[in-house]
Amino acid sequence: MRNILKMKIYNSIIKYRNLYAFILFFLSILISVFTQNISVLIHTIVFFYLGFLLIKLIDKKKEEALSLYIFFFLIYYVFTFITDYIYVHNFNTDFFYALDSVKYYGLSVYLEKNNANIQRYLFEYRFAPGYGYIVYFICKLSNFIGGANTVFLHKIHIVFLSSSIISFTYIIGRNLLQNLDPRILFKYVLLFGFISHFFTFSAILIRDIHIVFLYTLSFLILTTKNNLTNFLMLVLLCFLVFQFRVANGLFSIIFILCFFYKNVLELKSKRKIRIYTVLLALLALIVIGLFNSLIDLSDIDDKATNYEAYHNEMLKNGSGLAKIIYKLPVIVRPFLFTILSQLAPIPAFQVTFLSVTKQYQLLLLPLAGSVIFWIYVDIIILFNFFKKKYRKNISNLLAVFLIISLLFILVTSATSPEFRRLLPVYPIIFIYFIFIYDKIKLSYKRNILTLYIMVYAMISIILIFFK
């Protein structure tokens, strides 16, 4: 019965994808009429078809990835509109979850009202010039068709990025887990689209999601054949990441190194593989060292925003475990922040309370569910990480991707325990979770899940009681 239900879900999402696209188009018309903003309809069409054509170009033979994209574009689109309608009344002060949304909308207003050109924007807001181009395009298109500049208008491209990430995750998983039935993989990625952090972050106007999109696309390219086109694409993606956050751009150089390492993995001589592995590992360490050397630059970059300034102040002068870790020696801070980033907040429903406004946003409950779900993902990986049967059967490329992801988490956690900073490698971590989870026994899954729920509930109750 369970398998029949899964097949029905699989078939319905693929079979009715044109219907989902029609519903999306119809809703965009209704929202345009309701908000008296024709720009909503035009931007929805533009960004929806941008993702549609991109996936068609990347994945010509399969229909599952395209169906996932259409389905989650609709789901995320509706969620984004609902959250904006409930929480964002004054575009200059109100926001859903992240104060950065106000900042990025404010930059669009600056461009629009002052008739500023893109060169002036890039000069005055050097910390995220890539976002400047996007804001500039959205404002120009809106003005051209006589529409209004709203927060929801800007969030439409976030919906495009988020739904594309889910689709890319499926394609990467299919390329790396070739022994796994694509329908089973589809089921896991469908779960990922609903329960992962990307559900909530599809409705938030921040630049982190752009970095996730570019990183995931880089991973995807690396799962295909090495050729000059793909190499140039990786270089371009690396350049684009730099435009959103310098530190992330520097780390993304590792994708170019991985491109060359794929050729090493195809060598027949184990001795040559070891030699080239050591050489490329040294290059990777140099990249990581440079990345660490720019941590202060990244911190300055972050402090350019109101939210980051508030966040760092809270770490230094606030209370709780984050403050304690922040005061510890730098050498141990990354490891402890890494653990904290995967566990906090406990209890998870605390994410619904915004310290900035001192108010609750109940539509952040899906994010609370994501926090709980991701701890379970980490537990499954941690309990099975060192087992020989998984180390023996993992593909070389997935193993390399996993190492890159763990390095990214460790280095990024050096300055902040925020999980949104770690999102760029979450699709790869989840694919590795699928690799393990699909092989373990059902009884083992149930026992781990039951124990986890009991322990988590007990710890949450204790923390609530002593708070």
N, C-alpha and C positions, 0 to 999 in steps of 0.2 A: 504493500500500500504506500509506504514511504517513497519507494523508488518511482511509483506511478505518479505521485504528487510532484516529485522533483522533475520528472519528464514533462509534465503538464506545464510547469513554470518555465522550463527551458523552451518548450515549443511555443508557448504563448508570447514570450518576449521576442522571439525571432519571427513568428508568424504575423504578429500584430504591430510590427515596428512602424509600418506606414501609418497605422491608426494613431500610434503614439506621436508621430511627427505631425499629423493633422491636428490632434488635440493641442499640441504645443503651439501650432500656428494659430488655432482658434483662440486659445487663452491669451496669446500675445495681442490679438486684436481686441479682446475684451479689456485687457489691462490698459492698452493704449487709449481706448475710449473712456474707461473709468478714470484714468489719470490725466486725460486730455493731452496726451503726449505721443505724437506719431513716431517719435524717435524710438520708443520701446519696440514697436513692431519692426522697424528697419534694422535696429541693432540686433534684435533676436534672430532675424533672418541672416544677417551678415555673419554673426559669430557661429550660429548653428551650422551653416553651410561651410564655413571655414573648417570646422572640425570634421564635418562630413567628408569633405574633399581630402583632408589630410589623412584620414583613416583609409579612405579608398586608395590613396596613393601608396600608403604603407602596407596595407593588407588587402591585396587585390583578390585573393582566391577565397577568403573566408567571410562569412556573414555574421558570425557571433560577435566579433569586436564592434562592428557597426551597430548591431542591435543593442548592445550594452550602452554604447554612446548615446543613441537616441533615447533609450529608456531612462538613463540617469540624467540626461539633459532635462527631460520633462520633470522628473522627481525633484532635482535640485532647483530648477527654475521656480516651481511652485513653492518650495520651502523658502527660497530667497524672498519671494514676493510677500509671503505671509509674515516672515520675521521683520521685513522692512515696514509693512503696513502696521504691525503691532508696536514696534519699538522705535521707529525712526519717523518722528513728526517734524522736528526741526533739523534740517540737513546739516546745519552748522554746529549743532551741539549733541544731537542724539546719535546713538550707534548700537549695533548688535555685537556684543562681546568685546570687540577690539576698538580702542580709542583711535587707532591708526586710521580707521575708516573716515573719521572726521578730518584728519590731516590730508588724506589723499583726495577727498572730495573738495577740501579747501583749495588744494593746488589747481584743481580743474576750474574752480571759480576764479582764481587768480588769472589763469590763462584767458578765460572767457571775458571777464569784465575789463581787464586791462589791455585786452587785445595784444597780449604778449606773444612773441614768436618763440619757436622751439629753442633757438640758440640762447635766448635770455633765460628760459627755464633751466636749460642744462647748466648755465653758469651759476645760477642762484641756488639750484637744488642738485648739487653734484652727487649726493648720497644715493640717488636712485634714478639716473637718467633714463633707464629703460622704461620705468613707469611713466616718465615724462612723455615719451613718444606715444604710449597708449592713451594717456589722458588727452594729449593733443589731438590724436585721431578721433577719439570719441566726441570731444567738444566740436571739432571742425565738422564732422558728419552731422551731428545734431543741429548745429547752426545752419548748415546747408539745406537741411530739409525742414527747417522751421520748428524744431522740437525744443523741449526744455531740458536743462541739465539737472538730473536728479541722481541720488545715490543709487537707486535701483538700476538706472541706466548704465552706470559704471560696473555694477555687479554682474551684469549679463555676461561680460567676458570672463568673470571668475567662474561662472557656471560652465562656460565652454571649457575652461582649463581643467576644472575638477572632473567633469564627465569624461574628458579626453584621458585623464590620468587613469581612471578606472578601465577604460578600453585598452590603453597601453599596457596596463598590468596584465590583462588577459593575454595579449599578444606575447609579452615577455615570458609569461608562464608557459604558454603553449610551445614557445621555441626552446625553453630550458627543460621542461618536464615532458619530454616527448613520449614517455611510457605511460603517461597519465591520460585517461579518457578525456577528450576535450569537453564533454558534457559535464563531467565531474569537476573539472577546472572551472567551467562556467559557473557552476553552483557556488564554488568557493569565492570567486571574484564577485558574484552577485551579493554574497554575504559581506564581502569587503566594502562594496559600494554603499551598503546600508549601515553597517556597524562601525566602520573605520572613522577616523577623524575627518575625512574628506566630506562626509555628509554635512557636518556643521560648517566646516570651513568653506564650503561652496557658497555660503551666504555672507562671507566676511570680506571686506575690502582691504586686503593686505597683500604685500609683495611675496610672502613666503610661498603662496600657491604657485606663483610664476616660476620660482626656483624648483619646486617639485616637478612641475610640468617639464622644464628643460632637462632636469636630471633624469627623469623617467624616460624621456625621449632619447637621451644619450644611452641609457642602459639598453633600450630597445634596439637602437642602431648597432650596438655591439653584439647583439644576438644574431645579426645577419652577416652575410659574407663581407669579408674585408675587400674594399676596393677604394679607388681614389675618391669617388663621390661620397662615400660614407666617412672617409677621413676628413674631407672638407666640411662635411656636415657637423662632425664633432668639434672641429675648430670653430665653426660659426656658433654652435651652441655654447661652447666655452666662452666665447666673446660676449654672447648675450647674457649669460649668467653674471659676468662681471658688471653688466649694466644695472643689475638689481642689488647685488651685494658683493663687495670686493672679495671678502674672505671666501664666500661660496664659489666665486669665480676662480680663485686661485686653486681651491681644492679640485675643481672640475677638470683641471689639467690632467688629473689622474686618469680620466676617461681616454685621453689621447695616448697615454702610456699603455693603458689596457688594450687599445687597438693593436699596438705593436706586439704586446704579450700574447695575443691570440695566435700570432704566427709562430711564436715560440712553442706554444702548446701542441702545435701540429708537427713539430720536429720528431724524428724517429729515435734520435740519440738521446738517452736519458742524461748523459753527461752534459750535452749542449743545453738541454732544458734547464739543468741545475745552474749552469754558468750564466745563462741569460736571465734566469729568474733572480739570481743574486744581483746582477747589474740593474735590472729594472726595479728591484726592491730598493736598491740604493737610491735610484732616481726618485722613487715614490717617497722615500724618507726625506729627501731634499725638499720635495713638494710640501710634505707635511710640516717640515721645519720652517719653510717660508710661510706656510699658513699660520703656524703658531706665532711667528714673528710679527704677523699683522693682526694679532688678536686685539691689540690696543687700537689699531686703526678701525677694526670692526666695531669695537666698543664706542669709539667716537662717532662712527656712522650711526650706531643704534641710538646714541644719546641725542642725535639730531631730531628725534621724534619725541613727542610729549609722553607717549606710553613708555618708551624705553627709559626715559629719564626717571619716570615714576617707578618703573620696575627696578632699576638699579638702586634707587634710593630705598626702596622697600627691602631689598636684599641686605643693604648695609645697616639700616637703622630699624628694620622691622623685627619681628619675632619668629620663632619657629626654627625648624631644622635647616632651612635654606640660609638663614642668617648665620647659624653656627658653622655651616660648611663654607660659607663665603669668607669667614675669618681664618680658616685653616690654611696651612701652607699650599702654595700653588700646585705642588707636585701631586698632592692627594685629592685636590679639589675636582679634577675631571672625573675620576672614578666614582666619587661620592655623588657628584652632580648627575652622572649617568644613571646611577641607581635611583636617585630621587626623581629624575625626569620620567622614569618608567613607572614609578609608583604614585607620585603625587597627582592630584590631591586625594587624600584619604580622610573622610569618606568622599567618594567621587562626586556626589551631588553638590559639593562645595563649588564646583565650576559654575554653577548657576548664580552664584553671588558675585557681583562685580564690586571689587574694592574701591574702584574709582568713583562710582555713583552710589555705593552703599545700597544697592537694590538687587533684587532677584530677577533673572530672566529664565522663566520656566521652559522656554523653547531651547534652552541649552542642555536639557536632559539627554538628548541624543549624544551630546559630547560626553556626558557623564557615563553613558553606556559604552562609549568608545574607550574611555579610560579603563573601565573594568575589563572590557574585552581584550585590550592590548596587554594587560598584565597576564591574562591567560595565555596569550600568544607567546609572551616571553617565558612563561613557566614551561610550556611544552618544549620550546627550543632549548632552554637551559637544562632540563631534565634529560634531554636526548642528544645534546650537542656532541658529547664525547663518546657516544656509542659507535663502535667500529662498523656496524652494518650500515649506518648512515654516512659515515666518513668514506666508506669504501664505494658506495653507490652514487655519491653526489657527482654531478658533472663538473669538469674542470672550470668551466666558465661560471657556473653558479657559485662554486667555492670562491673564485676570485671576486665576484660581485658581493658575496657575503663579507669577505675581508675588507673590501672597500667600504661597505656599509657600517661595519663595526668601527673602523677607523674614523669614519665621519661622525658617528655618534659620540665616540670618546673625545675627539678634538673639539667638536661643537659644544659639548657639555662642559668644556673647560671654563666657560664664562657664564653660562646660564643653564638652569634646569628646565627651561620651558620646552614642552614637547613640540610646539609648533616649529621650533628651530630644527628638529630632527626629522620632520615629515619627508624631506627629499629622498630618504632611503627606506621609508616604511613600505613601499610596494615590494622592494626586494626582500625585506625581512619577512613579509607576509608570504611571498612565493616560497621562501625557505621553510616557513611554517607549514605550507601545503605539502611540500616535499616530505616532511616528517609525519605530519598528521594523517596523511592518507595511508600510511604504512602501519600505524600502530593499531592495536586491537580496540574494539569498541568498549570492552570492559575497562581497559586502561584509561580511555578517554573519560568515561563516566566517573571513575574513581578520582581522577585528578580534578575534574570539574567540581564534583561534590565536595572534596576536601578544600579546594580553593574557595568556593562560595562560603563554606562554614568559617574558614580562617579569616577571610576578608570581612565577613559580617561581624565576627567577634571583635576584630581589631577596630572596625568602624564604630561599633557600639562603645568600646572602651574609650576611644578618642573623643567621641561625643560627650561621654559621661564626665571625663576629666577636663574638658575644655572650659 
